[in-house]
Amino acid sequence: MIEERRGAIAILAALGVVLFAILLLSLGLGAIRIPPARVLAILWQGGAPEGGDPSLARDALVILNIRLPRTLLGLMVGAGLAVSGALLQGLFRNPLADPALVGVSAGAGLAAATVIVLGDRLLAALQGPMPYAVLPAAAFLGGLATTYGLYRVATRSGRTSVATMLLAGIALAALTGALTGLLVYASDDRQLRDLTFWSLGSLSGATWTKVATSAPAILPILVMVPFLGRGLNALVLGEAEAFHLGVAVERLKRLVILLVAVTVGAGVAAAGVIGFVGLVVPHVLRLLIGPEHRRLLPACALLGGALLVLADIVARLVVAPAELPIGIVTAIVGAPVFLWLLLGRGALADG
């Protein structure tokens, strides 16, 4: 037990180092290459000194106004998606559970598509251009409302059936996909480009405003991680066994569902639909540190944030000066890795 704990601590420390290195790369790589030492100096000083080297002032402007908010947003969204995936897999006791399966991403995407295609025209007729806050707010509320509806469908006599919620989420994802397809059919060229952003995901629109509005929705799930591990560990044994071990099972279900809905809804609102992070990261880490949630959840936050920031680096550089949608990068990497895990470890049969 002591050796396992030491090994988990070593892996967490290694993930922290890897995350720090990837964050430095994200701040330094791009159309303007900035050495890591200069990146650290600019961050330490909070900018460039007045009257100094003009190139230093330029680099400080690029880092603080463009790359730092983009990197922080990718870190938060990646960490939130990975932790959400691990929480749902623990709640459903199914290693194939994913935030998209409970309808959060589907509901948020449909709400965003509705605002892009229909709300854009209505607001333009009433008061001119659509305010920035409308689209993220719609995506967030759409994901939250969808998840709440699923929760109500799956709850009978105060008890929530995770199997019913999982199956209802799959059906709802198909329905919202069809409705989104209708909106795509009715959209014009500009709206179609906006819809492509939401369906494939991107961090290209990251600003300090998006970071500030996303943080209050994503950070709570990361703060709650230490308090959820014990209940999820007991839930692996079954709901009745967890109840006899002193876990408030129904309250734990409601808390996990609420946290996942808020976190994934905020992530979709800020960066669009990004797949495979919440599915692959928990699988990889279970192979490294085991299924114990008190160690797994913080490791998911570190690796999920690092993975999405790294995917964003690849998206920015692989076809420069153009930029790939980040959802394409995560799918190209995540799908083969996930298939390898299934075939090599028999995860599908074990789930």
N, C-alpha and C positions, 0 to 999 in steps of 0.2 A: 504493500500500500504506500509506504513512504517512497519507494523507488518510482512508483507510478506518478505520485504527486510531484516529485522532483523532475521527472521527465516532462510532465505537463507544463510545469513552470518554465523549463528550458525551451519548450516549443513556443510558449506564449512570448517569452523574451525574444526568441528568434523572429517570430512574426512581427513583433514591435520594431525590430531593427530593419526588417524587410520593408515594412510600411514606411518607416522614416526615409529610407533610401528611395522608394518609389515616389514619395511626395517631393523630394528634392529634384528627381528627374522630371516630374511633371512641371515644376516651377521653372526649370532651366531649359527644357526642350521645346522647340517650336520654330517658327520662321526666324526668330532671333534666338540664337544659342547663348545661354548665360551660364558660366561656370558655377559649380556648386558653392565654391568659397564666396563668390560674389552674391549668390542667392542668400546665403546665411548672413552675410554682412548687411544686406538690405533689410532682411527681416529683423535682425537685431537692432538696427538703427531706426526702423520704422519708415524708411525712405532713403533718399539721397541728400547729403548736406547741400545747402544753398551755395552757389558760386563754385561748385566742384566740377568734376569731369562731366561734360554733357552726355557722354555715353552711359555714365552711371545713373544720371537722372532719367534717361530713356529706359534703361533696364528696370529701374525702380517703378516707373509708371506701368510698364508691361506686367511686372510681377504683382504689384499691389492692386491694380485695377482690373486686370484681365485674368491672369493665371491663378492667383490665389483664391478668388471666389469660385472659380471653376473647379479647382482642386478640392477645396473644402466641401463644395456641393457633391462632387463625386464620392468623396470619403463618407459623407453622411448617408447618401442614398445607398451606396454599396454596403455599408455596415448595417443599415436598417433592413435592406432586402435579405441579407444573409441571416441575420438574427431572426427575422420574421419567418424565413423558411425553416430554421431549426425549431422555432417554437411550434409551428404548425405540424411538423413531423413528429414532435414529441406529443402534442395534443391528440393528433389522429392516430398515433402509434403506427405510422406508416411512413417509411423512408422516401416515398414518392410524392408526398404532399408538397404543395408549392403555393405561394401566395395567390397565384392566378386561379387556383382551384376553388378558393372560397369566394371568388367573384370580385375581389377588390380591384384588380387591374382591369377586369372587363367593365365593371361599373364606372370606374374613373375614366377609362378610355371612351366609353359611350357618352358620358357627360361632356367630356372635352370635345368630342366630335360634334355633338349637338350645338354647343356654343360656337364652334368654328363655323359651322355651315348655316345654322338658323339664327343663333344669337347675334352673330356678326351683322347680319342684314337688319335685324330689328333694332339693335342699338345704334347702328349707323343712321337709320331713319329717324331715331329719336334725339340723339345727342352727339352724333359724329363718331369718331373712331372709338372702338371698344377699349375700355380701360384695361390696364395690364392685369389688375387683380381678378378680373372676372373669370378668366380661363383657369388659373390654378385653383380658385375657390370652387368652381364647378367640378373640376376633376376630383378634388378632395371630398366634396359633399357627395358626389356620385359613388365613389368607392365606399364611403361610410354608410350611405343609405342602402346600397346593395348588400353589404355585409350584415347590416342590421336586419334586413328583410330575410336573408338566409337564416340568420339566428332564430328569428321568430318562427319560420317554417319548421325548423329542426327541433324546436323546444315544445315539449308536451309535459304538463303537470310539473313544471319547474325543472325538468331534466332535459338536457340537450343531447341529441343523438349525433355524434360526430360522423357516423356513416351517412345519415340522411343529409347532413350539411355538405358533405363531400360530394355526394351524388347530385344534390340540388345545385351546387356550385358549378359542376360540369355542364349541367343543362342550361344554367343561366349564362355561362360563358358562350355557349353556342348561340343562344338567343341574342345576346348583346353583340356578338360578332356579326350576325345577320343584320341587325338594325344599323350597326356601324357601316356595313356594306351598302345599305340603302342611302345613308348619308354621303358616302363616297360617290355613289352614282349621281347624286343630286348636286355635288359640289362643282365649283368652277376651278380654273387652273390654280389660282392663288390658294384657295381653300384646300385643294388637293395636296399642295406642297406642305401646308400646315398639318394636315392629317397624316402625311407621311412621317413628319417629325414625331407625332404622338405614337404611331404604330411601331417605329423603329428605334426611337429613343435617341437623345443627344444631350450633351452638356454645353453645346455651343452658345446657348443663350444665358449662361450663368452670369449672375450679377450679385452684388452685395444685397440687393433687395430680395432676391430669391433665397439666398443663404439665410437671411434674417427671418423670412417667412416660413422656411422649411424647418429650421432648427427647433422651434417649440413643438413641432409635431413628431420629429424623428428622435430627438434626444431623450424623451421620456422612456422609450423602449430600451435604450442603452443603459439608462440609469436603473431600470427595474431588473436588469439581467441577474444581479446577485440574489434577488429575492424570489426568482421563479424557478431556479434550478432544482431545489429540493422537491417541490410539488411535481415537476415534470418527471423527475427520477422515480417518484412513487407511482405516478400515473402509468409508467411503463408496465407495472405489474397488473394493471386493471383498475377500473374505477372503484369497485368495491374494496379492493385491497388498499388503494390510496386513501379512501375514506376512513378505513379502520386504522390507518397510520396517522390520522389526524389532519389530513389535507382537506380543505374546503373545496371539493372538486368542482361544483357548479360555479363558485366564485372564481376559481382559477380559469375555467373555460371562458367565462365572460370577460375576464381581464385580458387573457391572451388574444381573444377575438377582437376586442376593442383596440388593443395596442397594435395588432397587425393591420387592422383596417386603417387606423390613423396614419401609421408609418408608411405603408405601401401607397395609400392614397396621396400622401404628401410627396412621396418619391415620384409617382406618376405625374403629379401636378407640376413638379419642378423639372423633370428630365424625360418624361414620356414613358412608354412601356419598355422595360429592360428585362429580358428573360434569362433564365438559367443561373443567375447569381444565388437566388434563394434555394435552388435545387442542388447545385453541384458543391457549393462551399461546405455545407454540413456533412455531405458524404465524404469528401476528402478528409475533413478534420476528424471524423469518426475513425478513419483508418489510422490516423496519427496519434490521437490522444484518447480514443475510446468514446463511449456514448454518455459518459457522466456529464450532465447538463451544466453543472456549476463550473466546469472547465470548458465545455464545448461552446457555450454561448459567448463568453468574452473572446474566445479564439475566432468564432464566426465574425464578430464585429471587426477584428483586426484584419483577417484574411479577406472578408467581403469588401471592406474599404480599399485595401490594397489592390484587389483584383479589378474593381471598377475603375480606379484611377489609372492602373496599368492599361486597361482596355481603352481608356480615353487617350492615353499617350499614343497607342497604336492607331487609333482612329484619326488622330491629328497628323500623323507622320507618314502613314503607309501610302497615301495618294496625294501628299502635299503638292501644291498649295490647297487642293480641295480637302474635304473632310468626310470620312465615312460615318454613318450613324453608328452610335456605340452599341446598339442592340444587335447589329450585324456581327460585330466583333465578338460579343459575348456568346452569340449563338454558334459562330464558327468554331470557337474554342470550347464552349461548354457542352455542345451536343456530342462530339466525339469522346470527350472525357467522361461524360455521363454514360454513354454506351459502353465504354471500356470498363467502368465501374460495375455496370450491370452484368456484363459478360464474364468479367474476371473474378468478381466476388459473389455473384449470385444474389445481388441485392433484390432483384425482383421476386425471386422465389422466397427469400427470407422475409420480405415485407408482408 
